[in-house]
Amino acid sequence: MNRSQRRAAANKAKKEGESDLSEKISLFGLLPDDCSYCERPFDKKDKEMVKSWSVVVREKEEIVRLYCPTCWEHGKKLSSQIIGEDLG
């Protein structure tokens, strides 16, 4: 592979990466302001909330859901009961 081919391949990969990033950033705009289950308010500027809350993204449907730690644990317990195994 010569230099121009390597450069063309690198540019193509860069453009694809930028496209993926722009799609993810656009989905970030769909992030709700409260828990999708209990409607507890979410402060995007609070570092502890950002670290402890869980986000579920369904890219194909362009759906973004946000769950507080309490609701997330409740959902995991419910799922493990339905499945019949421990999800951690």
DASULWO-V518892 format. One line per field, one symbol per residue. phi: phi as a letter, one per 20 degrees, with the letter a starting at -180 (. if undefined). psi: psi as a letter, one per 40 degrees, with the letter a starting at -180 (. if undefined). burial: I if it has 9 or more other ideal C-beta (glycine too) atoms within 8 Angstrom, else O. Layout:
phi->???
psi->???
burial->???
This chain:
phi->.efffffffffffffffffffffffffffeffebffddmffddfeefffffeedddddffeldccccfgffffgfffffffffnbeen
psi->hiddddddddddddddddddddddddddeehieihedefhihheehddddddiihhhgddefhhihhidddddddddddddddfihe.
burial->OOOOOIOOIOOOOOOOOOOOOOIOOOIOOIIIOIIOIOOIOIOOOOOOIOOOIOIOOOOOOOOIIIIIIOIIOIIIOOIIOOOOOOOO
